[in-house]
């Protein structure tokens, strides 16, 4: 039997802007939007008068769809099946039944909370968003308003991702708490800045951002996992943490050199 040919339609798109995100590397990024509500980013659009006009009226919406490119997924060839972290990496599903970045076309779609629009910002319009799951410097292809009457389906089924999300307890060492307070004082954000950054780290770690094979090998609470250390880059910090008891302990925050 002759294998049917794929459609030969080709399209070329140009990014309209980029994401300036708190997530500086892939490790630690939540795997879905909205799971880490304190995750902030700014969409910086190109300095084009047409784009300044194009976002007129956007400020009236509470949420947006952001269409973007998985520009740094690290693979040149897409994968027809993948092992979802939600299934512990032990079972395969078709890539089109997943949110994996390793797709026929590496396009992402996230619903985010709109915080502010600045159409007249220097260098191009800016849109502040929260609840992001997008890497810093990600190219943005399109923005659409989220419409509750059309986009929300309360009785939708979640297939293999139906199981509730398990969250891991997180605490902070005295050294980490001190680093948070020092950073807040230095930036003039005082208690508000301290609380936001602390909550962001907690929300990220509660989801256990480790790859599935590490979760299987070193589950929190197991004797062999105790003291296993990790780190991820967040904003201008390298956040160090370890498995402690049945959860995670943040050990410290080291400032990244620029």
PAFI-165774 format. One record per atom (N, C-alpha, C): atom name; residue number from 1; y, x, z. Coordinates in steps of 0.05 Angstrom, whole numbers, plus 5000, padded with zeros to 4 digits. Last residue first. Example, Ala and Ser with C-alpha at 12.3 -4.5 7.8 and 13.67 -1.06 7.14 Angstrom:
<drentors>
   atom   seq     py     px     pz
      N     2   4955   5257   5142
     CA     2   4979   5273   5143
      C     2   5001   5258   5157
      N     1   4886   5264   5156
     CA     1   4910   5246   5156
      C     1   4934   5264   5156
</drentors>
This chain:
<drentors>
   atom   seq     py     px     pz
      N   258   5775   5519   5702
     CA   258   5784   5511   5676
      C   258   5793   5535   5659
      N   257   5723   5509   5749
     CA   257   5743   5527   5738
      C   257   5750   5518   5710
      N   256   5714   5455   5793
     CA   256   5707   5468   5768
      C   256   5730   5486   5759
      N   255   5703   5456   5863
     CA   255   5721   5452   5841
      C   255   5713   5468   5817
      N   254   5648   5426   5894
     CA   254   5660   5451   5885
      C   254   5678   5446   5861
      N   253   5629   5391   5948
     CA   253   5643   5387   5922
      C   253   5657   5413   5915
      N   252   5566   5380   5982
     CA   252   5593   5392   5979
      C   252   5603   5386   5951
      N   251   5522   5347   5993
     CA   251   5526   5372   6008
      C   251   5554   5383   6006
      N   250   5500   5283   6002
     CA   250   5520   5299   5987
      C   250   5527   5323   6004
      N   249   5434   5263   6005
     CA   249   5457   5273   6021
      C   249   5474   5290   6003
      N   248   5392   5207   5992
     CA   248   5406   5231   5983
      C   248   5429   5237   6002
      N   247   5332   5183   6025
     CA   247   5355   5180   6007
      C   247   5367   5206   5998
      N   246   5295   5187   6063
     CA   246   5289   5168   6042
      C   246   5312   5165   6022
      N   245   5308   5255   6075
     CA   245   5296   5231   6085
      C   245   5288   5213   6061
      N   244   5344   5278   6022
     CA   244   5343   5280   6052
      C   244   5332   5254   6063
      N   243   5356   5315   5966
     CA   243   5339   5293   5977
      C   243   5337   5298   6007
      N   242   5425   5334   5955
     CA   242   5397   5339   5958
      C   242   5382   5314   5968
      N   241   5481   5357   5916
     CA   241   5468   5338   5933
      C   241   5438   5345   5934
      N   240   5547   5373   5892
     CA   240   5520   5383   5900
      C   240   5508   5363   5920
      N   239   5589   5365   5839
     CA   239   5579   5351   5863
      C   239   5551   5361   5869
      N   238   5641   5397   5815
     CA   238   5612   5399   5813
      C   238   5601   5388   5839
      N   237   5701   5364   5793
     CA   237   5683   5375   5813
      C   237   5655   5378   5803
      N   236   5738   5335   5765
     CA   236   5742   5364   5765
      C   236   5724   5377   5787
      N   235   5693   5286   5744
     CA   235   5722   5293   5745
      C   235   5725   5323   5744
      N   234   5632   5316   5757
     CA   234   5647   5291   5759
      C   234   5677   5297   5762
      N   233   5570   5343   5745
     CA   233   5599   5347   5742
      C   233   5612   5320   5740
      N   232   5517   5348   5794
     CA   232   5528   5337   5769
      C   232   5559   5342   5769
      N   231   5456   5373   5823
     CA   231   5485   5373   5820
      C   231   5493   5359   5795
      N   230   5405   5383   5873
     CA   230   5414   5376   5846
      C   230   5445   5378   5846
      N   229   5346   5403   5911
     CA   229   5375   5401   5907
      C   229   5382   5396   5877
      N   228   5301   5383   5961
     CA   228   5305   5389   5932
      C   228   5334   5383   5924
      N   227   5295   5367   6013
     CA   227   5311   5391   6008
      C   227   5314   5399   5979
      N   226   5233   5336   6002
     CA   226   5254   5341   6021
      C   226   5268   5368   6015
      N   225   5189   5327   5971
     CA   225   5216   5324   5958
      C   225   5238   5333   5976
      N   224   5143   5329   6001
     CA   224   5148   5351   5982
      C   224   5176   5349   5969
      N   223   5146   5280   6030
     CA   223   5149   5306   6044
      C   223   5156   5329   6024
      N   222   5185   5226   6004
     CA   222   5160   5242   6003
      C   222   5165   5269   6015
      N   221   5236   5206   6004
     CA   221   5218   5198   6026
      C   221   5192   5214   6026
      N   220   5245   5200   5934
     CA   220   5257   5202   5961
      C   220   5237   5192   5982
      N   219   5196   5233   5893
     CA   219   5208   5208   5902
      C   219   5221   5212   5930
      N   218   5185   5277   5853
     CA   218   5199   5280   5878
      C   218   5211   5254   5887
      N   217   5157   5258   5808
     CA   217   5148   5282   5821
      C   217   5160   5285   5850
      N   216   5185   5213   5791
     CA   216   5157   5211   5797
      C   216   5147   5234   5814
      N   215   5236   5235   5784
     CA   215   5232   5213   5804
      C   215   5203   5210   5811
      N   214   5225   5270   5744
     CA   214   5233   5281   5770
      C   214   5230   5259   5791
      N   213   5214   5235   5702
     CA   213   5193   5253   5711
      C   213   5200   5265   5738
      N   212   5264   5208   5694
     CA   212   5241   5194   5705
      C   212   5219   5212   5715
      N   211   5322   5245   5717
     CA   211   5303   5237   5697
      C   211   5278   5225   5709
      N   210   5368   5218   5767
     CA   210   5350   5238   5757
      C   210   5332   5227   5734
      N   209   5404   5183   5791
     CA   209   5408   5190   5763
      C   209   5388   5210   5751
      N   208   5401   5135   5832
     CA   208   5382   5157   5827
      C   208   5384   5166   5798
      N   207   5438   5098   5846
     CA   207   5422   5091   5823
      C   207   5400   5112   5817
      N   206   5467   5123   5886
     CA   206   5450   5101   5894
      C   206   5430   5093   5871
      N   205   5499   5159   5858
     CA   205   5475   5169   5870
      C   205   5456   5146   5879
      N   204   5542   5125   5840
     CA   204   5526   5141   5822
      C   204   5499   5149   5833
      N   203   5562   5104   5888
     CA   203   5552   5086   5868
      C   203   5534   5101   5848
      N   202   5579   5152   5914
     CA   202   5558   5135   5925
      C   202   5545   5117   5904
      N   201   5620   5168   5879
     CA   201   5597   5186   5883
      C   201   5574   5169   5894
      N   200   5656   5125   5886
     CA   200   5645   5131   5860
      C   200   5620   5148   5862
      N   199   5669   5128   5940
     CA   199   5654   5105   5931
      C   199   5641   5110   5903
      N   198   5698   5177   5939
     CA   198   5673   5175   5955
      C   198   5656   5152   5945
      N   197   5741   5162   5907
     CA   197   5723   5183   5898
      C   197   5696   5182   5914
      N   196   5764   5121   5938
     CA   196   5755   5116   5911
      C   196   5735   5137   5902
      N   195   5776   5146   5988
     CA   195   5757   5124   5986
      C   195   5747   5119   5959
      N   194   5814   5185   5972
     CA   194   5790   5193   5986
      C   194   5769   5171   5983
      N   193   5855   5152   5952
     CA   193   5841   5170   5934
      C   193   5815   5179   5946
      N   192   5869   5126   6000
     CA   192   5860   5110   5977
      C   192   5845   5128   5958
      N   191   5886   5165   6036
     CA   191   5861   5151   6041
      C   191   5851   5136   6017
      N   190   5919   5208   5988
     CA   190   5912   5202   6016
      C   190   5886   5185   6018
      N   189   5939   5226   5942
     CA   189   5927   5199   5941
      C   189   5919   5190   5969
      N   188   5958   5276   5934
     CA   188   5977   5256   5944
      C   188   5966   5228   5945
      N   187   5924   5316   5922
     CA   187   5933   5300   5900
      C   187   5953   5278   5908
      N   186   5913   5336   5972
     CA   186   5925   5354   5952
      C   186   5937   5338   5929
      N   185   5887   5295   5998
     CA   185   5913   5304   6008
      C   185   5928   5321   5987
      N   184   5841   5291   5967
     CA   184   5859   5268   5969
      C   184   5886   5277   5978
      N   183   5818   5342   5978
     CA   183   5825   5334   5950
      C   183   5845   5311   5950
      N   182   5808   5338   6033
     CA   182   5826   5358   6022
      C   182   5836   5351   5994
      N   181   5771   5296   6034
     CA   181   5796   5293   6047
      C   181   5817   5313   6037
      N   180   5728   5320   6006
     CA   180   5740   5295   5996
      C   180   5768   5291   6008
      N   179   5716   5363   6040
     CA   179   5725   5368   6013
      C   179   5739   5344   6000
      N   178   5698   5335   6085
     CA   178   5722   5352   6087
      C   178   5734   5357   6059
      N   177   5651   5313   6065
     CA   177   5673   5295   6074
      C   177   5699   5310   6076
      N   176   5622   5360   6057
     CA   176   5630   5343   6034
      C   176   5652   5324   6042
      N   175   5616   5378   6109
     CA   175   5630   5395   6089
      C   175   5639   5379   6066
      N   174   5586   5338   6133
     CA   174   5613   5343   6142
      C   174   5629   5359   6122
      N   173   5550   5302   6081
     CA   173   5553   5323   6101
      C   173   5582   5326   6110
      N   172   5538   5233   6070
     CA   172   5553   5257   6064
      C   172   5552   5277   6087
      N   171   5487   5190   6040
     CA   171   5506   5198   6061
      C   171   5518   5225   6054
      N   170   5454   5135   6011
     CA   170   5469   5160   6007
      C   170   5487   5165   6031
      N   169   5394   5100   5991
     CA   169   5416   5105   6011
      C   169   5428   5133   6006
      N   168   5385   5074   5925
     CA   168   5377   5093   5945
      C   168   5400   5098   5965
      N   167   5365   5013   5895
     CA   167   5386   5031   5902
      C   167   5377   5048   5926
      N   166   5333   4984   5839
     CA   166   5330   4995   5866
      C   166   5352   5015   5872
      N   165   5344   4926   5803
     CA   165   5350   4954   5805
      C   165   5348   4963   5834
      N   164   5289   4881   5789
     CA   164   5315   4887   5802
      C   164   5319   4917   5804
      N   163   5259   4873   5723
     CA   163   5257   4880   5752
      C   163   5284   4888   5764
      N   162   5268   4867   5668
     CA   162   5273   4844   5686
      C   162   5273   4852   5716
      N   161   5259   4899   5624
     CA   161   5279   4908   5644
      C   161   5286   4886   5665
      N   160   5226   4875   5588
     CA   160   5214   4895   5606
      C   160   5233   4905   5627
      N   159   5267   4817   5587
     CA   159   5243   4831   5577
      C   159   5232   4851   5597
      N   158   5308   4786   5605
     CA   158   5313   4815   5604
      C   158   5288   4831   5596
      N   157   5335   4724   5580
     CA   157   5313   4740   5591
      C   157   5317   4769   5587
      N   156   5391   4682   5598
     CA   156   5378   4702   5581
      C   156   5356   4716   5595
      N   155   5422   4644   5623
     CA   155   5393   4641   5625
      C   155   5378   4661   5606
      N   154   5476   4658   5613
     CA   154   5465   4659   5640
      C   154   5435   4658   5642
      N   153   5508   4694   5571
     CA   153   5484   4677   5568
      C   153   5470   4676   5595
      N   152   5571   4708   5545
     CA   152   5555   4705   5569
      C   152   5532   4685   5565
      N   151   5599   4704   5498
     CA   151   5584   4729   5503
      C   151   5567   4727   5528
      N   150   5626   4655   5494
     CA   150   5608   4663   5473
      C   150   5590   4686   5480
      N   149   5657   4649   5540
     CA   149   5643   4625   5529
      C   149   5623   4632   5507
      N   148   5678   4701   5549
     CA   148   5658   4690   5567
      C   148   5643   4666   5555
      N   147   5689   4752   5506
     CA   147   5694   4723   5508
      C   147   5672   4710   5525
      N   146   5721   4813   5503
     CA   146   5698   4799   5514
      C   146   5705   4770   5517
      N   145   5752   4841   5445
     CA   145   5754   4826   5470
      C   145   5728   4813   5478
      N   144   5734   4905   5420
     CA   144   5735   4876   5416
      C   144   5738   4863   5443
      N   143   5743   4965   5384
     CA   143   5747   4951   5410
      C   143   5748   4921   5404
      N   142   5711   5021   5353
     CA   142   5723   4994   5352
      C   142   5725   4984   5381
      N   141   5696   5075   5358
     CA   141   5698   5063   5331
      C   141   5713   5037   5331
      N   140   5710   5133   5394
     CA   140   5710   5104   5395
      C   140   5714   5093   5366
      N   139   5675   5191   5415
     CA   139   5691   5177   5395
      C   139   5688   5147   5396
      N   138   5678   5220   5480
     CA   138   5663   5203   5462
      C   138   5682   5190   5441
      N   137   5702   5250   5520
     CA   137   5706   5258   5491
      C   137   5690   5242   5471
      N   136   5654   5236   5571
     CA   136   5681   5245   5563
      C   136   5681   5255   5534
      N   135   5607   5182   5563
     CA   135   5614   5211   5567
      C   135   5642   5217   5558
      N   134   5603   5120   5596
     CA   134   5608   5135   5571
      C   134   5618   5163   5578
      N   133   5602   5074   5625
     CA   133   5577   5090   5624
      C   133   5579   5109   5600
      N   132   5652   5042   5668
     CA   132   5642   5055   5643
      C   132   5616   5070   5647
      N   131   5683   5014   5702
     CA   131   5655   5005   5699
      C   131   5642   5018   5675
      N   130   5748   5008   5670
     CA   130   5730   5015   5692
      C   130   5702   5004   5686
      N   129   5804   5032   5630
     CA   129   5780   5015   5634
      C   129   5764   5025   5658
      N   128   5866   5034   5597
     CA   128   5851   5042   5621
      C   128   5828   5022   5626
      N   127   5887   5055   5537
     CA   127   5875   5031   5549
      C   127   5858   5041   5573
      N   126   5943   5076   5499
     CA   126   5923   5082   5519
      C   126   5913   5056   5531
      N   125   5968   5099   5434
     CA   125   5963   5078   5455
      C   125   5941   5086   5474
      N   124   5998   5165   5426
     CA   124   5980   5144   5418
      C   124   5975   5124   5441
      N   123   6036   5201   5444
     CA   123   6012   5211   5431
      C   123   5992   5191   5422
      N   122   6058   5162   5499
     CA   122   6062   5185   5482
      C   122   6036   5195   5470
      N   121   6048   5091   5496
     CA   121   6043   5117   5508
      C   121   6047   5139   5488
      N   120   6054   5038   5481
     CA   120   6075   5057   5473
      C   120   6072   5084   5486
      N   119   6012   5008   5501
     CA   119   6014   5011   5472
      C   119   6035   5032   5464
      N   118   5974   5009   5550
     CA   118   6000   5023   5546
      C   118   6003   5028   5516
      N   117   5939   4966   5593
     CA   117   5944   4974   5565
      C   117   5972   4987   5564
      N   116   5889   4965   5645
     CA   116   5917   4967   5636
      C   116   5918   4975   5606
      N   115   5836   4949   5654
     CA   115   5854   4952   5676
      C   115   5883   4952   5667
      N   114   5779   4915   5634
     CA   114   5805   4925   5625
      C   114   5824   4925   5649
      N   113   5712   4934   5642
     CA   113   5735   4920   5653
      C   113   5761   4932   5644
      N   112   5665   4932   5587
     CA   112   5679   4946   5609
      C   112   5702   4928   5619
      N   111   5605   4937   5553
     CA   111   5625   4918   5562
      C   111   5638   4931   5587
      N   110   5587   4979   5499
     CA   110   5589   4975   5528
      C   110   5611   4954   5533
      N   109   5546   5009   5452
     CA   109   5562   4985   5457
      C   109   5563   4980   5487
      N   108   5536   5062   5405
     CA   108   5534   5050   5431
      C   108   5553   5026   5434
      N   107   5498   5090   5353
     CA   107   5521   5074   5360
      C   107   5516   5060   5387
      N   106   5467   5125   5315
     CA   106   5473   5130   5343
      C   106   5499   5116   5352
      N   105   5420   5092   5279
     CA   105   5448   5099   5278
      C   105   5457   5102   5306
      N   104   5368   5093   5301
     CA   104   5372   5099   5273
      C   104   5401   5106   5266
      N   103   5376   5129   5365
     CA   103   5373   5105   5349
      C   103   5376   5112   5319
      N   102   5379   5149   5422
     CA   102   5364   5161   5399
      C   102   5357   5139   5380
      N   101   5401   5124   5466
     CA   101   5420   5135   5446
      C   101   5406   5146   5421
      N   100   5370   5062   5486
     CA   100   5369   5091   5483
      C   100   5389   5101   5462
      N    99   5362   5011   5501
     CA    99   5390   5020   5499
      C    99   5391   5050   5494
      N    98   5309   4976   5465
     CA    98   5320   4992   5487
      C    98   5349   4997   5482
      N    97   5283   4959   5421
     CA    97   5280   4942   5445
      C    97   5291   4957   5470
      N    96   5289   4999   5386
     CA    96   5307   4976   5382
      C    96   5303   4955   5404
      N    95   5248   5033   5402
     CA    95   5276   5041   5408
      C    95   5295   5017   5404
      N    94   5192   5003   5434
     CA    94   5207   5009   5410
      C    94   5236   5014   5416
      N    93   5166   5037   5492
     CA    93   5175   5012   5478
      C    93   5189   5021   5453
      N    92   5117   5066   5536
     CA    92   5134   5067   5512
      C    92   5142   5039   5503
      N    91   5115   5086   5605
     CA    91   5107   5068   5583
      C    91   5127   5070   5560
      N    90   5135   5121   5641
     CA    90   5106   5121   5637
      C    90   5097   5103   5614
      N    89   5187   5122   5658
     CA    89   5179   5141   5637
      C    89   5150   5141   5631
      N    88   5197   5080   5691
     CA    88   5187   5104   5703
      C    88   5179   5126   5683
      N    87   5222   5040   5667
     CA    87   5193   5037   5668
      C    87   5181   5063   5679
      N    86   5274   5057   5666
     CA    86   5268   5034   5683
      C    86   5238   5029   5686
      N    85   5273   5098   5627
     CA    85   5273   5105   5656
      C    85   5266   5082   5674
      N    84   5230   5086   5571
     CA    84   5253   5078   5587
      C    84   5251   5087   5616
      N    83   5212   5125   5522
     CA    83   5201   5118   5548
      C    83   5225   5111   5566
      N    82   5210   5101   5453
     CA    82   5220   5118   5475
      C    82   5207   5109   5501
      N    81   5202   5103   5382
     CA    81   5194   5093   5408
      C    81   5204   5112   5429
      N    80   5228   5127   5339
     CA    80   5220   5099   5337
      C    80   5211   5086   5363
      N    79   5285   5166   5344
     CA    79   5258   5163   5354
      C    79   5250   5134   5353
      N    78   5324   5206   5298
     CA    78   5320   5183   5316
      C    78   5290   5180   5322
      N    77   5345   5273   5298
     CA    77   5327   5252   5287
      C    77   5323   5230   5307
      N    76   5376   5307   5327
     CA    76   5384   5301   5300
      C    76   5368   5278   5287
      N    75   5398   5304   5393
     CA    75   5376   5302   5375
      C    75   5386   5294   5347
      N    74   5440   5301   5431
     CA    74   5423   5325   5429
      C    74   5400   5323   5411
      N    73   5480   5265   5440
     CA    73   5454   5258   5450
      C    73   5433   5280   5446
      N    72   5535   5263   5430
     CA    72   5524   5287   5444
      C    72   5496   5281   5455
      N    71   5555   5217   5410
     CA    71   5561   5242   5395
      C    71   5547   5266   5406
      N    70   5545   5157   5400
     CA    70   5531   5176   5418
      C    70   5533   5204   5405
      N    69   5606   5123   5389
     CA    69   5585   5140   5378
      C    69   5572   5157   5400
      N    68   5622   5053   5405
     CA    68   5627   5082   5404
      C    68   5603   5097   5392
      N    67   5658   4997   5423
     CA    67   5637   5007   5404
      C    67   5642   5037   5400
      N    66   5668   4958   5478
     CA    66   5675   4984   5466
      C    66   5652   4993   5449
      N    65   5693   4896   5497
     CA    65   5670   4910   5485
      C    65   5681   4936   5472
      N    64   5728   4882   5558
     CA    64   5727   4890   5530
      C    64   5699   4899   5522
      N    63   5760   4835   5603
     CA    63   5738   4854   5595
      C    63   5739   4859   5565
      N    62   5804   4803   5608
     CA    62   5795   4818   5632
      C    62   5775   4839   5625
      N    61   5861   4797   5565
     CA    61   5832   4795   5570
      C    61   5825   4812   5594
      N    60   5914   4807   5554
     CA    60   5907   4781   5565
      C    60   5878   4777   5572
      N    59   5919   4855   5528
     CA    59   5924   4855   5557
      C    59   5917   4828   5570
      N    58   5917   4845   5474
     CA    58   5893   4854   5487
      C    58   5895   4851   5517
      N    57   5965   4836   5448
     CA    57   5951   4813   5459
      C    57   5925   4820   5475
      N    56   5959   4890   5405
     CA    56   5977   4869   5415
      C    56   5961   4845   5424
      N    55   5930   4929   5381
     CA    55   5922   4921   5408
      C    55   5940   4900   5420
      N    54   5955   4937   5331
     CA    54   5928   4926   5332
      C    54   5919   4917   5360
      N    53   6002   4965   5339
     CA    53   6004   4936   5333
      C    53   5977   4923   5337
      N    52   5981   5015   5346
     CA    52   5998   5004   5367
      C    52   6001   4973   5364
      N    51   5956   5021   5298
     CA    51   5939   5017   5322
      C    51   5956   5007   5345
      N    50   6000   5029   5265
     CA    50   5983   5006   5260
      C    50   5965   5000   5284
      N    49   6021   5078   5282
     CA    49   6036   5053   5288
      C    49   6019   5028   5283
      N    48   5980   5123   5315
     CA    48   5984   5109   5290
      C    48   5999   5083   5296
      N    47   5950   5166   5345
     CA    47   5979   5161   5345
      C    47   5986   5149   5317
      N    46   5888   5138   5368
     CA    46   5903   5156   5351
      C    46   5933   5147   5350
      N    45   5877   5122   5438
     CA    45   5877   5116   5409
      C    45   5894   5136   5394
      N    44   5839   5134   5490
     CA    44   5863   5145   5478
      C    44   5861   5141   5448
      N    43   5816   5099   5543
     CA    43   5813   5101   5513
      C    43   5839   5111   5502
      N    42   5798   5126   5604
     CA    42   5821   5117   5587
      C    42   5813   5121   5558
      N    41   5758   5108   5660
     CA    41   5763   5122   5635
      C    41   5788   5111   5622
      N    40   5718   5107   5721
     CA    40   5742   5102   5705
      C    40   5744   5119   5680
      N    39   5675   5076   5762
     CA    39   5675   5096   5741
      C    39   5698   5089   5722
      N    38   5668   5037   5801
     CA    38   5690   5055   5804
      C    38   5692   5076   5782
      N    37   5621   5010   5788
     CA    37   5647   4997   5783
      C    37   5671   5015   5785
      N    36   5566   5023   5759
     CA    36   5584   5039   5776
      C    36   5613   5029   5771
      N    35   5548   4983   5726
     CA    35   5532   4990   5750
      C    35   5548   5007   5769
      N    34   5580   4976   5681
     CA    34   5583   4958   5703
      C    34   5567   4964   5728
      N    33   5532   4998   5631
     CA    33   5559   4993   5640
      C    33   5559   4974   5664
      N    32   5475   5039   5645
     CA    32   5486   5015   5635
      C    32   5515   5012   5645
      N    31   5463   5087   5669
     CA    31   5450   5081   5643
      C    31   5458   5054   5631
      N    30   5514   5131   5693
     CA    30   5498   5107   5696
      C    30   5487   5098   5669
      N    29   5510   5201   5691
     CA    29   5522   5177   5679
      C    29   5504   5153   5683
      N    28   5478   5243   5709
     CA    28   5494   5228   5728
      C    28   5507   5203   5717
      N    27   5484   5283   5653
     CA    27   5470   5279   5678
      C    27   5488   5265   5698
      N    26   5525   5292   5614
     CA    26   5507   5268   5612
      C    26   5493   5262   5638
      N    25   5591   5308   5639
     CA    25   5565   5315   5628
      C    25   5547   5291   5629
      N    24   5636   5284   5659
     CA    24   5640   5308   5642
      C    24   5614   5318   5631
      N    23   5664   5223   5671
     CA    23   5637   5236   5668
      C    23   5639   5259   5648
      N    22   5713   5200   5668
     CA    22   5707   5216   5693
      C    22   5681   5231   5690
      N    21   5739   5206   5601
     CA    21   5722   5194   5621
      C    21   5720   5212   5646
      N    20   5770   5186   5549
     CA    20   5776   5207   5569
      C    20   5763   5196   5595
      N    19   5747   5173   5485
     CA    19   5745   5166   5513
      C    19   5752   5190   5530
      N    18   5788   5167   5425
     CA    18   5767   5180   5442
      C    18   5769   5170   5470
      N    17   5797   5131   5363
     CA    17   5806   5144   5387
      C    17   5783   5157   5401
      N    16   5775   5113   5317
     CA    16   5803   5105   5322
      C    16   5814   5117   5347
      N    15   5734   5149   5271
     CA    15   5740   5142   5299
      C    15   5770   5134   5301
      N    14   5713   5121   5211
     CA    14   5730   5141   5224
      C    14   5737   5131   5252
      N    13   5652   5114   5174
     CA    13   5672   5104   5193
      C    13   5688   5127   5204
      N    12   5617   5095   5118
     CA    12   5630   5117   5131
      C    12   5652   5106   5149
      N    11   5552   5073   5098
     CA    11   5579   5067   5107
      C    11   5591   5092   5121
      N    10   5503   5055   5051
     CA    10   5515   5075   5068
      C    10   5544   5068   5074
      N     9   5442   5024   5035
     CA     9   5471   5021   5040
      C     9   5481   5043   5058
      N     8   5389   5023   5024
     CA     8   5404   5047   5018
      C     8   5434   5045   5023
      N     7   5336   5001   5066
     CA     7   5360   4994   5051
      C     7   5377   5019   5048
      N     6   5274   5035   5058
     CA     6   5296   5025   5075
      C     6   5320   5020   5057
      N     5   5218   5014   5020
     CA     5   5240   5032   5024
      C     5   5261   5019   5043
      N     4   5150   5004   5042
     CA     4   5176   4993   5032
      C     4   5199   5012   5039
      N     3   5096   5041   5018
     CA     3   5114   5036   5041
      C     3   5141   5026   5031
      N     2   5043   5011   4983
     CA     2   5068   5027   4982
      C     2   5086   5020   5005
      N     1   4976   5017   5000
     CA     1   5000   5000   5000
      C     1   5025   5018   5000
</drentors>
